[in-house]
Amino acid sequence: MHELLGVLLLLSLVWLHFRAVEKSFLKLYYFPALGLKLVAGVAVGLLYTYYYSGGDTWAYFNQAKLFADVGFASYSKFVNLFLKSNYELVDGFAYINQPRAALMVKLVAIINLLSNSSYWITSLYFSFFSFIGIYKFSNWVAAKFEYGKIAALALFVWPSFIFWSSGILKEALAIGLIFWIIPTFFEMQKSMSVKKFIAIFLGLYFLFLIKYYFAMVLIVILLLYSVSIAIKLDKKSPIQQIALWLLMGVIGFAFGRLLHPNLRFENIIGVIIENNAAFLLKSNEVSSIHFLSANTEWVWVIINAPKAFFSSLFLPLNLFTKNFLQVTVAMENWVLLLLAVRGLLMVNKQKLKSNYMLVISAISYVVILAIFLALSTPNLGTLTRYKVAFIPVVIVLVTLANRLRFEKEKQ
């Protein structure tokens, strides 16, 4: 009975969201896209159950069950556990010294109270949250760009993106936030709404708590875009543009060092190299990205940046493997690579100039995340999951460059 109430509440939230967006460009695709997203969340649970025999998603859920049990027994104790982090109330809590994982457990525990600790119902809530952000971003793309509808619809069906941004994963929360924040930011710029500014601030703060490096890159890029528009950077010479963009980027990330120890200049590369070594120890040769060695840390980053960028976007490409999941991802990567090459040949330079700063900002966001995620996560399987933070931007860029549209729109 308790599970039924959880399902009814979710259906109510879906209906309220649909009513709020029913005048959107993509309203005909709302329920098919949502259905696919919810199924993907269930599939994540099944994959981790029968293929990986556990993993993060079940670890978060099982720990959250302990939290929920406290909540079922005593509401006041659950509040203390959630707000004051009184982890001594939970026997065997595994994330005492891991604040981001602990926060994830707390959030899962809240939904568990609604679902009676049903993994599958809880996963639907997380998938729906992710969908809200994806739908808003997709609708913004469809409305803003001439060829945006195909680009928007691609985000509803791109296999690895839909899959790894669903279910009880931190990526589901991060994607919901990132792709809700981006269009809301442009809405705020037009309306100068204080409410939207506060909403964006809270969204970025929450994203920082979940995935601080995603938040930091997004904050810097949004600030760079705002400053670039304010000083009319697109009217300056190419050399001035590059110099000012790099200067603003350095200043932006310099402020970032105040927000987290791992973002300090003296720490960031060391953390990346340490993560790189840890992943290589756990990965086999076939699924690993091997980078060139160097005498100094920054030289190591610079000489390996091109390979890291390509690997993030397009690897793996091997279609001749017995692993079904790898074949599926490889097929997807071949499609993206061919679209990227075709898009570079077909790109409309006039349209590019009219959205110059937006395109530069989008490319900068992709390049930064693609390089540093590959360098710190040289396992292709894990990288496929992590790159959901930027792959939608890549999909939109290459699809727009290819100028794909419905036939009926040509008439």
N, C-alpha and C positions, 0 to 999 in steps of 0.2 A: 504493500500500500504506500509506504514511504517513497519507494522508487517511482511509483506512478505520479506522485505529487511533483517529484523532480522533473519528470518528463513533461508534465502539464505546464510547469513553470517555464521550461525551455521553449515549448511551443508558443507560450504567451510572449516571450521575449522575441522570438522569431517573427511573430505576427506584428508586434509593435515596431520592430526594425523595418519590416517590409512596408508597413503603412508610412513610415518616415521617408522611405526612398522610392515609393511606388511611381513617382513621376520621373524617375531617372531614365537615362538613355538605355540602360541594360535591364529594364524591369522584366522583360520576357525571359531572360536567362537567370533570373534570381533563384528560383527554386531548383532548377537543374544543377546550377553551380553550387548551391548550398548542399544539395543532396550528395554531390560528388565529394564535397569537403568533409561532410560528416562520415561518409563511408571511408574516406582516407584516414580519418582519425581512428576508426575501428581497425583498419588494416595495419596501422602503426602498432597497435597493441598486439595484434596477431603475429606480426613479424617478430616483435621482441619476445613473444611467448614461445614460438615454435622454431625460430631461426637463430636468434641471439640468446635465448634462454634467460631472459631478464632484461638488463639494461637500465638506463636512466629512467625511462617512463614508469617501469614497475617499481623501481627503487623509490621514486618520489611518491607514488601511490601508496605503497606499503607503509612508508613512514607517515604519510598523511592519515592513514587509517588509525594509527596510534593517537594522532592529534584529535581526530574525529571522535574516537572513543572517549577521550577526555571531555569533549564537547557534549556528547550524548549523556554523560554522567553528571556534568556540572557546567552550566553556561559561564559562571563567573571564573572558573578555573581556565576554561578555554580562552576567555578574553585576556586573562593574565598571561597565558601561554602565547597568544598571538601578539599582543601589544608590548608586553614586558619581557618576552623571550625567556620565560621561566621553564627552561627545558628539563629541569629536574622533575617536572610533573610527568614526563614521558620516559619510560624505561627503555634504554637502548637506542636513544636518538643518535643518528649517525652523522648529523651535519652541524654539530655544535660550533665548529670552527670554520664553517663554510656558509657565510651569510647569504650568498645568492641562492644556493641550494636550499637553505633553510627557509628563505622567503618563498621559493617555489613550493615547498612542502606545505607551508601555511596556506597558500592560495588553493592548492589542491584540497586541503582539509576543509576549507570553507564550502567548496562544491560538494565534497563528500557528505557534509551535513545535509545537503539538499538531496543527494542521490542515494542516501543510506549506504555510503561507501561502495557504490557500484562503479568499478573501473570504467565500464563501457558508457554509462550515462555521464560520468564526469568527463570523459574524453570528448563527448559531444559538445559540452559547454566550452571546452578549450578550442575546439575546432570552430565553433560558432564565433567566438571572440576573434579568432584569426580571420575568419571570413568577413567580419564587419570592416576591418581595415582594408582587406584586399578589394572588397566591393567598392568602397569609397574611392580608393586610388584608381581602380579600373574605370569607374564612372567619370572621374576627373579626366583621365586620359581620353576616353571616348568623346567627351564634350569639348576638350581643348584643342585636339589635333585633327587635321583633315582626314588622316588615315587611322585615327585613334581607335575606331570600333574593333577592328581586327586585332590590334595590339591588346586591347582590353580583354577581348574574349580569349586570347591566347593565355592570359594569366589564369583563366578559369579551368584550363585543361592541361597546362604544362605539367607533365607527370611528377617529376622530382620536386618541383616547387609545391604543388598541391599536397603531395604526400608528406614531405618533411616539415611543412608548416602547419601540420594538423596533430591532433591528439594531445596527450599529456607530455608535452615537451616545452622547454623554455623558448625554443624557436617559434612555437605557435603564438606565445604571448608577445615576443619581440616583433614578429611580422605584423600582428594585429596593430601594434603601436606604431611601428615605422610607417606603414602605408596608410594609416589614418592621419598621422602627424603631417606628412608631406602635403596632401591636398588641403588640409586645414590651414597650414602655413600660408598657402597662396590665397585662400579665402580671407584670412586675417589681413594680408597685405592690401587686399582690395577694400575691405570694409572697415579696417582699423578697429576691429572689435576687441574690446578688453576681455570679454568672456572667452573668446577664442584664444587670445594670448595666454590667459590663465590655464585654459585646457591644454594648450601645447606645452606650457611649462610643466604641468603636472604629468603629462604623457612622457616627456623627455626624462623627468626625474624618475618615474617608474621604470622606464626603459633602462636608465642608468643602473638601477638596482638589479635588474635582471641580466642585462648584457652591457656592461659599461663601455666596451670598445665600440659596439654598434652605436650607442648613444653619442659618444664623443665624436665620431666621424660625422654623424648626421648633424650634430650641433655646429661643428666647424663649417660644414658645407652650406648649411642654411645661412649662417652669418656671413660667409664669403659671398654668397649670392646676393644677400641684402645690401652689403657694402658695394659690391660691383654695380648693382643697379643704381644705387644712390650717387656714385661718382661717375656714372656713365662710362664704365670701363670698356664697353664694346666700341666706343668712339675713338679710343686711343690706339696707338700703333701696336703691332703684334709684340714687339719687344717690351713695351711698357705693360702690356696685358700680362705677359708671362711673369715679368719681374714683380708686379704688384700682386698677382695671384699667389705667387710663391711666398712673398713677404707676408701677406695676410694669413696664409696657411701656417707659416711658422709661428706667427703671433697667436693664432687660434689654438694651436696645439701647445704653445707655451702656457696658456691659461689652463689647458687641460691637465697639465701636470699637478695642478693644485687640487684636482678632484679625485685622483686615485694614484697611489704610489707606483703602480705599473705603467702609468702614462708619463712618468718623468723621463727626460732624455737619457739620464744615466741608467735607467732601469729597463726601458721598453724593449731595446734590442736583446738585452740579456734574457728577459722573460720569453721572447720569441724563440731564441736559440735553445733555451731550456725546454720549452714545449716541443720544439722540433725533435730534439734528441729523445724525449720521452715517447713521442708517437712512433719514431723509427724503431725503437726497441720492441714495441707492441705490434708492429706491422710487418707483413711479409713483403718480399721483393716486388711482386707483381702489383700490389696496391700502393706502393710507396713512391714518393717523388724525391729523387736524390739531387741535392744541390751541390754546386762547386764549393770547395773550402776556400778560406781566405785568412790572411793574417790578422785583420782587424774586423770588428763587428759591422761597422757601417759599409765597409768595402764588400763584405759578404752579402749584405742586403742589396747593394747597388748592382753587383754582377749577376745576382740571381733573380732580380726583379722581373726581367722579361719572361723567364721560364715560369716563375710563380704566377704571373698574370695569365699566361696562356693556359697553364695547368688549371687554374681556378675556373676559367671560362669553358674550356673545351675538353679536358681529360676526365675520364678515360675515353679513348676512341677505339679500343680493341673490340671488334664484333665477334671474334673467333675465340670465345671462351665458353666453358660449360656453366658458368654462373649466370643464371637468368637475370638477376638484378643488375649485374655489370653490363650485360648485353643491352638491357633496357636503357640504362643511363648512357651507354655508348651511342645508341641510336639517336637518343635525344640530343647528345652533344654534336653528332654529325649534322643534324638538322640545324642546330644553332650556328655551327661553323659555316655551313653553306649559306645560310641566310646572312651571316655577317659579311662574308666575302661579296655576295651579291649586293648587299646593302651599300657597301663601300663604293661599288661601281655605279649604283643607281641613285645615290643620295642627291637630293635636290638642294643645290647650293644656296638658292634664293631663300628657301624655307629655313635652311640652316642659319642663315644670317639673321632672319627675323626672330629666331629663338636662340641666339648665339650664347648668351650667358646661362640660359637654362640647360642647354646641351653641355656646355663646359662644366657646369656644376654636376650634372648627372654623370658625365664621364669621370670626373675627379672622384666622386663618391665610389664608383665602381672600381677604379684603378687602386685607390687606397685600400679598400677592403679586400679586393681580389689578391693583391700582392701580400699583404700582411697575414691574411688567413691561410694562404698556401704555405708561406714560410713557417708559420707556427703550427700548422696542421698538415703535414706532408703525407697524410693517409687519404687516398682518394675517396674511400667510402665515407669517412667522417667529413671530409671537405664538401662532398655533395650535400650533406645535411646543413653544414654551416653557411654555405654560400646562398641559401635562400634569402639572406639579408640583402643581397644586391642583384641576384639573377633576374628578378622582375624588371629592374631598370634596364638591364641588358636586353631582355626580350622586347621591351617597348622600343628601345633605340633601334634595334635591328629591324623590327617589324615596320616601324615608321619609315626607316631608310629604304625599305623594299617597296614602299608605297602600295601595300596590299589593301584591297577594299572589296566589298561585295559588288557583284556585277550590276545589280539593280541600281546602285548608287552612281553608276557611270552614265545612266540614261538622263 
